[in-house]
Amino acid sequence: MPNLGVKYGLTLRRRYLSVWNRLKKKRACPKCGSTHFRRLVIGVWECEKCGYKVAGDAYDLVQE
């Protein structure tokens, strides 16, 4: 995670950390179940194993 200094405030740093952790979290491909499911660009995710692509939310694709 990039270092955010004291001047940004605790609330903003916690919010940023939450988004950062969701972005870097390991995900499973909905088609083949492989954990090689990565974000290409904002809103586009691709499985490196089967080539399945899906458009999802900017930071989180996990169904909550």
N, CA, C and O atoms as CSV, one atom per row, in Angstrom:
chain,resi,resn,atom,element,x,y,z
A,1,MET,N,N,0.840,-1.175,0.000
A,1,MET,CA,C,0.000,0.000,0.000
A,1,MET,C,C,0.881,1.232,0.000
A,1,MET,O,O,1.843,1.297,0.766
A,2,PRO,N,N,0.580,2.211,-0.839
A,2,PRO,CA,C,1.335,3.452,-0.800
A,2,PRO,C,C,1.186,4.129,0.558
A,2,PRO,O,O,0.136,4.059,1.196
A,3,ASN,N,N,2.237,4.767,0.971
A,3,ASN,CA,C,2.248,5.385,2.284
A,3,ASN,C,C,1.493,6.708,2.261
A,3,ASN,O,O,1.816,7.595,1.471
A,4,LEU,N,N,0.495,6.842,3.120
A,4,LEU,CA,C,-0.222,8.094,3.281
A,4,LEU,C,C,0.217,8.701,4.601
A,4,LEU,O,O,0.151,8.042,5.639
A,5,GLY,N,N,0.653,9.918,4.573
A,5,GLY,CA,C,1.169,10.578,5.765
A,5,GLY,C,C,0.082,10.977,6.743
A,5,GLY,O,O,-1.108,10.767,6.505
A,6,VAL,N,N,0.516,11.554,7.837
A,6,VAL,CA,C,-0.375,11.972,8.912
A,6,VAL,C,C,-1.339,13.059,8.442
A,6,VAL,O,O,-2.461,13.147,8.940
A,7,LYS,N,N,-0.921,13.869,7.509
A,7,LYS,CA,C,-1.736,15.014,7.095
A,7,LYS,C,C,-3.053,14.617,6.436
A,7,LYS,O,O,-3.935,15.464,6.296
A,8,TYR,N,N,-3.218,13.363,6.029
A,8,TYR,CA,C,-4.445,12.945,5.368
A,8,TYR,C,C,-5.547,12.530,6.337
A,8,TYR,O,O,-6.707,12.440,5.934
A,9,GLY,N,N,-5.224,12.279,7.581
A,9,GLY,CA,C,-6.233,11.939,8.570
A,9,GLY,C,C,-6.501,10.448,8.644
A,9,GLY,O,O,-6.368,9.725,7.656
A,10,LEU,N,N,-6.878,10.005,9.821
A,10,LEU,CA,C,-7.088,8.586,10.089
A,10,LEU,C,C,-8.280,8.025,9.323
A,10,LEU,O,O,-8.205,6.914,8.798
A,11,THR,N,N,-9.365,8.768,9.252
A,11,THR,CA,C,-10.560,8.275,8.565
A,11,THR,C,C,-10.285,8.028,7.082
A,11,THR,O,O,-10.667,6.992,6.538
A,12,LEU,N,N,-9.630,8.972,6.443
A,12,LEU,CA,C,-9.321,8.820,5.022
A,12,LEU,C,C,-8.343,7.674,4.785
A,12,LEU,O,O,-8.484,6.927,3.817
A,13,ARG,N,N,-7.353,7.532,5.665
A,13,ARG,CA,C,-6.392,6.434,5.510
A,13,ARG,C,C,-7.056,5.087,5.703
A,13,ARG,O,O,-6.712,4.138,4.999
A,14,ARG,N,N,-7.991,4.967,6.625
A,14,ARG,CA,C,-8.723,3.703,6.822
A,14,ARG,C,C,-9.589,3.385,5.611
A,14,ARG,O,O,-9.651,2.233,5.181
A,15,ARG,N,N,-10.252,4.384,5.061
A,15,ARG,CA,C,-11.091,4.187,3.895
A,15,ARG,C,C,-10.246,3.746,2.694
A,15,ARG,O,O,-10.631,2.848,1.945
A,16,TYR,N,N,-9.106,4.387,2.528
A,16,TYR,CA,C,-8.201,4.044,1.433
A,16,TYR,C,C,-7.665,2.625,1.601
A,16,TYR,O,O,-7.573,1.883,0.623
A,17,LEU,N,N,-7.309,2.240,2.826
A,17,LEU,CA,C,-6.819,0.898,3.102
A,17,LEU,C,C,-7.878,-0.152,2.787
A,17,LEU,O,O,-7.558,-1.223,2.273
A,18,SER,N,N,-9.144,0.152,3.094
A,18,SER,CA,C,-10.236,-0.771,2.794
A,18,SER,C,C,-10.356,-1.007,1.290
A,18,SER,O,O,-10.502,-2.148,0.852
A,19,VAL,N,N,-10.297,0.059,0.500
A,19,VAL,CA,C,-10.379,-0.060,-0.960
A,19,VAL,C,C,-9.171,-0.803,-1.498
A,19,VAL,O,O,-9.306,-1.656,-2.376
A,20,TRP,N,N,-7.991,-0.488,-0.981
A,20,TRP,CA,C,-6.744,-1.125,-1.429
A,20,TRP,C,C,-6.787,-2.634,-1.168
A,20,TRP,O,O,-6.400,-3.420,-2.032
A,21,ASN,N,N,-7.256,-3.043,0.016
A,21,ASN,CA,C,-7.326,-4.464,0.353
A,21,ASN,C,C,-8.321,-5.208,-0.528
A,21,ASN,O,O,-8.051,-6.336,-0.939
A,22,ARG,N,N,-9.471,-4.597,-0.828
A,22,ARG,CA,C,-10.448,-5.235,-1.709
A,22,ARG,C,C,-9.905,-5.380,-3.128
A,22,ARG,O,O,-10.185,-6.368,-3.806
A,23,LEU,N,N,-9.135,-4.402,-3.570
A,23,LEU,CA,C,-8.567,-4.448,-4.909
A,23,LEU,C,C,-7.531,-5.560,-5.044
A,23,LEU,O,O,-7.477,-6.227,-6.077
A,24,LYS,N,N,-6.712,-5.768,-4.020
A,24,LYS,CA,C,-5.622,-6.732,-4.081
A,24,LYS,C,C,-6.012,-8.127,-3.604
A,24,LYS,O,O,-5.191,-9.043,-3.641
A,25,LYS,N,N,-7.251,-8.297,-3.158
A,25,LYS,CA,C,-7.728,-9.582,-2.654
A,25,LYS,C,C,-7.766,-10.631,-3.773
A,25,LYS,O,O,-8.121,-10.318,-4.909
A,26,LYS,N,N,-7.402,-11.865,-3.450
A,26,LYS,CA,C,-7.462,-12.962,-4.413
A,26,LYS,C,C,-8.919,-13.304,-4.687
A,26,LYS,O,O,-9.734,-13.394,-3.769
A,27,ARG,N,N,-9.231,-13.494,-5.962
A,27,ARG,CA,C,-10.592,-13.830,-6.357
A,27,ARG,C,C,-10.600,-15.097,-7.189
A,27,ARG,O,O,-9.591,-15.462,-7.791
A,28,ALA,N,N,-11.728,-15.756,-7.219
A,28,ALA,CA,C,-11.878,-16.966,-8.027
A,28,ALA,C,C,-12.662,-16.623,-9.285
A,28,ALA,O,O,-13.597,-15.823,-9.254
A,29,CYS,N,N,-12.271,-17.230,-10.370
A,29,CYS,CA,C,-12.966,-17.037,-11.646
A,29,CYS,C,C,-14.367,-17.648,-11.542
A,29,CYS,O,O,-14.510,-18.783,-11.087
A,30,PRO,N,N,-15.406,-16.907,-11.962
A,30,PRO,CA,C,-16.761,-17.460,-11.894
A,30,PRO,C,C,-16.981,-18.634,-12.844
A,30,PRO,O,O,-17.889,-19.437,-12.630
A,31,LYS,N,N,-16.169,-18.742,-13.882
A,31,LYS,CA,C,-16.364,-19.804,-14.876
A,31,LYS,C,C,-15.605,-21.082,-14.519
A,31,LYS,O,O,-16.191,-22.165,-14.502
A,32,CYS,N,N,-14.285,-20.960,-14.229
A,32,CYS,CA,C,-13.485,-22.169,-14.005
A,32,CYS,C,C,-13.035,-22.347,-12.551
A,32,CYS,O,O,-12.545,-23.418,-12.191
A,33,GLY,N,N,-13.192,-21.315,-11.706
A,33,GLY,CA,C,-12.827,-21.436,-10.301
A,33,GLY,C,C,-11.356,-21.193,-10.014
A,33,GLY,O,O,-10.930,-21.313,-8.865
A,34,SER,N,N,-10.579,-20.859,-11.016
A,34,SER,CA,C,-9.150,-20.596,-10.846
A,34,SER,C,C,-8.942,-19.309,-10.053
A,34,SER,O,O,-9.766,-18.397,-10.121
A,35,THR,N,N,-7.851,-19.232,-9.306
A,35,THR,CA,C,-7.552,-18.017,-8.543
A,35,THR,C,C,-6.710,-17.037,-9.345
A,35,THR,O,O,-6.228,-16.048,-8.792
A,36,HIS,N,N,-6.525,-17.287,-10.621
A,36,HIS,CA,C,-5.765,-16.380,-11.492
A,36,HIS,C,C,-6.711,-15.390,-12.159
A,36,HIS,O,O,-6.655,-15.190,-13.373
A,37,PHE,N,N,-7.560,-14.783,-11.380
A,37,PHE,CA,C,-8.556,-13.829,-11.850
A,37,PHE,C,C,-8.062,-12.450,-11.462
A,37,PHE,O,O,-8.028,-12.114,-10.278
A,38,ARG,N,N,-7.679,-11.646,-12.443
A,38,ARG,CA,C,-7.025,-10.371,-12.171
A,38,ARG,C,C,-7.728,-9.212,-12.865
A,38,ARG,O,O,-8.452,-9.392,-13.844
A,39,ARG,N,N,-7.495,-8.029,-12.333
A,39,ARG,CA,C,-8.052,-6.814,-12.910
A,39,ARG,C,C,-7.140,-6.315,-14.022
A,39,ARG,O,O,-5.943,-6.130,-13.802
A,40,LEU,N,N,-7.686,-6.095,-15.202
A,40,LEU,CA,C,-6.911,-5.546,-16.316
A,40,LEU,C,C,-6.874,-4.023,-16.237
A,40,LEU,O,O,-5.803,-3.417,-16.192
A,41,VAL,N,N,-8.037,-3.426,-16.221
A,41,VAL,CA,C,-8.209,-1.983,-16.084
A,41,VAL,C,C,-9.427,-1.770,-15.198
A,41,VAL,O,O,-10.062,-2.731,-14.763
A,42,ILE,N,N,-9.748,-0.519,-14.934
A,42,ILE,CA,C,-10.897,-0.239,-14.072
A,42,ILE,C,C,-12.159,-0.851,-14.677
A,42,ILE,O,O,-12.554,-0.510,-15.792
A,43,GLY,N,N,-12.779,-1.749,-13.935
A,43,GLY,CA,C,-14.032,-2.347,-14.355
A,43,GLY,C,C,-13.932,-3.566,-15.247
A,43,GLY,O,O,-14.962,-4.132,-15.613
A,44,VAL,N,N,-12.723,-3.999,-15.617
A,44,VAL,CA,C,-12.569,-5.174,-16.477
A,44,VAL,C,C,-11.670,-6.190,-15.781
A,44,VAL,O,O,-10.544,-5.876,-15.394
A,45,TRP,N,N,-12.178,-7.409,-15.627
A,45,TRP,CA,C,-11.463,-8.484,-14.957
A,45,TRP,C,C,-11.288,-9.636,-15.935
A,45,TRP,O,O,-12.163,-9.877,-16.767
A,46,GLU,N,N,-10.166,-10.354,-15.847
A,46,GLU,CA,C,-9.907,-11.457,-16.764
A,46,GLU,C,C,-9.263,-12.619,-16.024
A,46,GLU,O,O,-8.422,-12.424,-15.147
A,47,CYS,N,N,-9.669,-13.831,-16.389
A,47,CYS,CA,C,-9.043,-15.042,-15.870
A,47,CYS,C,C,-7.867,-15.369,-16.781
A,47,CYS,O,O,-8.034,-15.492,-17.995
A,48,GLU,N,N,-6.682,-15.509,-16.199
A,48,GLU,CA,C,-5.491,-15.818,-16.989
A,48,GLU,C,C,-5.505,-17.260,-17.474
A,48,GLU,O,O,-4.852,-17.586,-18.465
A,49,LYS,N,N,-6.235,-18.117,-16.793
A,49,LYS,CA,C,-6.252,-19.539,-17.153
A,49,LYS,C,C,-7.189,-19.835,-18.327
A,49,LYS,O,O,-6.783,-20.459,-19.307
A,50,CYS,N,N,-8.440,-19.387,-18.224
A,50,CYS,CA,C,-9.409,-19.725,-19.268
A,50,CYS,C,C,-9.719,-18.558,-20.205
A,50,CYS,O,O,-10.388,-18.762,-21.218
A,51,GLY,N,N,-9.261,-17.357,-19.905
A,51,GLY,CA,C,-9.487,-16.216,-20.769
A,51,GLY,C,C,-10.848,-15.552,-20.611
A,51,GLY,O,O,-11.201,-14.673,-21.396
A,52,TYR,N,N,-11.611,-15.960,-19.610
A,52,TYR,CA,C,-12.942,-15.398,-19.359
A,52,TYR,C,C,-12.813,-13.945,-18.896
A,52,TYR,O,O,-12.047,-13.649,-17.978
A,53,LYS,N,N,-13.558,-13.045,-19.527
A,53,LYS,CA,C,-13.538,-11.636,-19.156
A,53,LYS,C,C,-14.909,-11.237,-18.649
A,53,LYS,O,O,-15.932,-11.726,-19.127
A,54,VAL,N,N,-14.915,-10.336,-17.671
A,54,VAL,CA,C,-16.160,-9.848,-17.114
A,54,VAL,C,C,-15.981,-8.375,-16.745
A,54,VAL,O,O,-14.907,-7.954,-16.313
A,55,ALA,N,N,-17.049,-7.605,-16.923
A,55,ALA,CA,C,-17.038,-6.207,-16.505
A,55,ALA,C,C,-17.724,-6.122,-15.153
A,55,ALA,O,O,-18.840,-6.613,-14.977
A,56,GLY,N,N,-17.053,-5.500,-14.210
A,56,GLY,CA,C,-17.590,-5.405,-12.865
A,56,GLY,C,C,-17.381,-4.033,-12.293
A,56,GLY,O,O,-17.033,-3.100,-13.018
A,57,ASP,N,N,-17.588,-3.895,-10.995
A,57,ASP,CA,C,-17.407,-2.622,-10.310
A,57,ASP,C,C,-15.951,-2.196,-10.366
A,57,ASP,O,O,-15.064,-3.000,-10.654
A,58,ALA,N,N,-15.717,-0.926,-10.087
A,58,ALA,CA,C,-14.363,-0.383,-10.197
A,58,ALA,C,C,-13.410,-1.006,-9.196
A,58,ALA,O,O,-12.245,-1.221,-9.531
A,59,TYR,N,N,-13.848,-1.304,-7.991
A,59,TYR,CA,C,-12.950,-1.821,-6.973
A,59,TYR,C,C,-13.302,-3.210,-6.491
A,59,TYR,O,O,-12.433,-3.926,-5.992
A,60,ASP,N,N,-14.547,-3.606,-6.625
A,60,ASP,CA,C,-14.951,-4.845,-5.974
A,60,ASP,C,C,-15.867,-5.655,-6.877
A,60,ASP,O,O,-16.885,-5.154,-7.353
A,61,LEU,N,N,-15.501,-6.900,-7.107
A,61,LEU,CA,C,-16.325,-7.784,-7.922
A,61,LEU,C,C,-16.997,-8.848,-7.069
A,61,LEU,O,O,-17.831,-9.607,-7.564
A,62,VAL,N,N,-16.643,-8.911,-5.796
A,62,VAL,CA,C,-17.174,-9.923,-4.896
A,62,VAL,C,C,-18.645,-9.649,-4.634
A,62,VAL,O,O,-19.023,-8.522,-4.314
A,63,GLN,N,N,-19.478,-10.678,-4.770
A,63,GLN,CA,C,-20.899,-10.530,-4.502
A,63,GLN,C,C,-21.119,-10.518,-3.005
A,63,GLN,O,O,-20.849,-11.506,-2.323
A,64,GLU,N,N,-21.610,-9.398,-2.490
A,64,GLU,CA,C,-21.829,-9.279,-1.039
A,64,GLU,C,C,-23.297,-9.238,-0.712
A,64,GLU,O,O,-23.667,-9.140,0.458
